[in-house]
């Protein structure tokens, strides 16, 4: 079994190796806290990286909703900022301290100052979520926001050259002789969905996992390969994890055009209130860990692929 990680936006400070290590560290933390006996070093894991393609296309990514939000919401820092432009080394990736998901620390006493901070973050998340929900009813405005502020997303959705280059990176990670679990986050879920719709039967995809996916947005759906349907190449289940704290991806994939059969298994989880969309809140969650490792720990439950 081979795991393919497909990342989301704003990863230009990483390389393929350092981002892969970062995801593995997060997953290992979830495995440890879930008290599972799984050694990721013995599992084939690939991270097709496309962050460098932004530099190649000479595009800058800047996510700033300030021009669209009320003045009262201007005094916060969005969790999608690029931060430092310095390239992260493999040593730094290995040493990066990953905060523990609140799910694992329910019994801990929380300081008053922390409670106040979390309350303020939650209020911002709610306001942003309502704003994004409003945008979903106005796809043209939403597309304008994506074009102006989410360069990577717009490039993927609207630039066929960029699409082909990103898809080729993922294709290079696939192995005709192995079964695969596709694990994707944010924009990576859109990339993965589109690519799965085009994959040849020679590949075996046993499970598709989407986290923090914007596939529910109409402007994104309008750019997908049509008609929108369950990928024929997918041999097993499609798990979709979403967080009500995550203002960018607050919708489950249950309504049309995603109400196909077999149904997508939508799972609501809680991430970090202060950083609700980041991968570290999703990939260490016990429900995500279980869905990811189940095909590896219990391969007898899988149906064989027929290429």
N, C-alpha and C positions, 0 to 999 in steps of 0.2 A: 504494500500500500504506500502511495506517495501523497504527501500533503502539498498543495499549492496555495501559498499565501498571495492574495492580490490586494495591495494597499490602496489607500485613498489619497486625498489631497495633501499638499503642503509637506512633502517629505524630501525636499531638495537638499536638506542638510545631511541626509543619510546617503549611504551607498547600498548596493544590493546586500552586501555581507552584514553591514551594521544594522540595517533595518530588519533583516532576517533574524539577527541576534536579539534585537529589541523585542520582536514578537515572541520569540522562543522564551525569553526571560519572563514576559507577561504570562504566557501559557504555563510555564513551569511553576509560577507562583500560584496560579489557579489549581494546578495539579497537587501541589503541596498542601494548600489550604483545604482541598477536597479530600485529602488523605488517600490519594490514589498511588498505586505503585506502577508508574509508567516512566520509562527512560527515553526521553526525546532524542538523545544522541544516537539511538539505534533506529530511528525512523528517518526515512528519506523526506526532507523538507526543502522545498524550493521557494524562492521569493523573486519572481520576475519583476524587476525594478524599472520604473519609467519616469521617475522624478527628474532624471537628467535630460529627458527629452524637452522639458520646459526650457532649460538653458539652451539647448540646441535650436529651438524655435525662437529664441530671444524674446520670450514672454515672461513678464513678471506677474506673480500671483499676489493679490492683496484682497483679503476679505474684510470689508468694512461696511457695516450696515448703517453707518452714521448718517448718510444722506437720506435714508429712508425712515429712520426711527425718530420718535419724539425726543425733544431736548432732554426730558427727564431720564432717558435711557442712555444718555451719551457718556456717563461717567463710569463705564466699566470696560474691562478688557475681554475681548472675545477669545474663546478657547481655541480658535483656529489660527491664531497668529503664527507667523513663521518663526519668530524669535531670532536667535542667532543665525547668521548665515555661514558660520564656521562649520566645516565638514566634521561630522562626528566619527571618531575612530572606533575600531572594533573594541579596543580596551575601554573606551568611554561607554560604549553601548553595553558592555558586560557589567560595568560598574554602576550604571544608572540605577538609582533607587526608585523602585516602582511602588507607589502608594498602595496600601491594602484596600481592597474594595470594602465599602461599609457593610456589605452583606456578611463579611467574615468577622466584623467587629461590633456586632449588635449589642453585646453585653458591656462594652466599654463605656465609661462615663465621659460624656462630652462636656468640655468647658463652655461657660456662658459665652465667651468671645467667639468660640467656634460655632455655637448655635446661631448667634447673630449673623456671622458671616454666611453660614449656609442658608439662613432665611433670606438674606439679601440676594444671594445667588439664585435661590429658588424663585423669588419674585421676578428676576430678570429672565429666567428661563421661561416662566409662564407668559410674560409679555412677548418674548421672542417667538414662542410657539404660536401664540395667537396671531402674530404678524405673519409668520410663515403659512399658517392655515388660510389666512386671508389671501395671501399671494397665490395659493393654489387655485383660487377661484378666478384669478386673472393671469392666465398663462403667458400672455404677451409681456406683462410687467415682470413676471418671474423670469422670463427669458432675458429681458433687459438687465435684470440684476445679475443673473448668471454670467452674461457676456461681460459686464463691467467689473464684477468683483470676484467671480469664481472662474478664473482664466482656465485652469486645468479642465474643469467640468465642461466649459463651453468649447474648448478646443477638441475634447474627445467627442462631444455631441455633434459638432458642426464641421470639423476638419477631417476629411477622409484620409489625408496623408498621416496625420497624427494617429488616427484610429488604426491604420494598417501597421504603423510602427509599434504601437502598444500591444496590439494583438499578436504580432510576431514575437515579442518578448515572452508572452505567455505560452505561445505555441512551442517555443524552444524549450520550455520547462516540462512539457508533457512527454510521456514515454509510452509507446505503443504496447510494451510488454508488461505494463503495470496498471493496477487499479488506482484511481485518484479520488481524493477528497478536496474539493475546491472551497477555500475559506476566504471570504472577501469582506471588505469594509468600505463604507461610504461610496465614493466614486468607483471603487473597485468592484462593487456589486453590479454596477451598470456595465462596466467592462466585461465582467464575467458572464453576465446574462447574454449580452450580445454575442460574445464569442461562443458560448455553448450552443447558441442557435445555429452556428455555422460549422461546428466541429464535425468531422467525418466519423463514421461508425467505428473506425479502427481504434478509437480511444475509449477507455472505460471510465466513466464518471459514476462513482458509487454514492456520493453525497455532495450536495451543494448547500453551503452555509453562507447566509448573508447577514451582516451586522450593520446597524445604522444606515439602512439603505434609503436613498432618495427615489427609488423606483415608483413610489406611490404618487409622485408629483406628475401632473399632466404634461408639463413642459418637457420633462424627461421622457415620458412615454411617447410623446410625439416624435422623438428622435430615435426610438428603438426600432429594431428590425420588426416589420409588420408581417402578419398579424402577431400580436403579443400572445404567447402560448407557453405551456410547459415545454422546456427543451426536450426533444426526442432522445438526445444523447444521454440524458440523465436516467441512470438505471435505478437509483434509490430515491431517498427523501430529499426534499428541499426544506431546510430550516431557516426561518427568518427571525432574527432577534432585534427587537426595537425597545427603546426606552422612552417613557413618557417625559423624562427629564430632558431628552435630546430634542431641542427645538428644531433641528434641521431634518430629523427623520422620525417624527412622532407618529406616523401612520403605519398600521400593520398592512400587509399585502393580502387583503381579504376581498375587497370590492372589485368589480369589473375594472380592468380586464384580467385580474389575477384570481378570479373565482373559478379556476379550472380544476380538473381532477386528473390524478390524485391531488388533493389540496396541498397548498403550502402550509407547513406547520409553523404558525406564528407564535412566538414566545415573548411576552413582555418581561423585561428585566429592569433592574435599577442600576444605573451607572453612577458616576461622580456628579454631584450637583454642580460643582464648580467647573468641571470639564466634562460635560455630559456626552459629547460626541467622540471623544478620543478613544483610540483602540484599547488603551489600558483599562477602560471601564467595561469593555465588552469581552475581550479575549480571556480574562481571568475568571469570568463569572462561571459558577459551577454548572449551570445549564448549558452554556456554550462548550465548556470543557467536556461534558458528558456526550454531547452530540458529535463533537469532533473525534473523540477517542473511541466511541462505541464501535465503529466499523473496524478499528484496529484491534481492540481487545476481544471483540466477538465477531470475527469474520464469518463464522458459520451462519450468522443471521442474514447475510447478504445473498442476493440472487446473482448468479454468474452473468457477466456481460456477454453479449453475443455480437461480435464484430462482423 
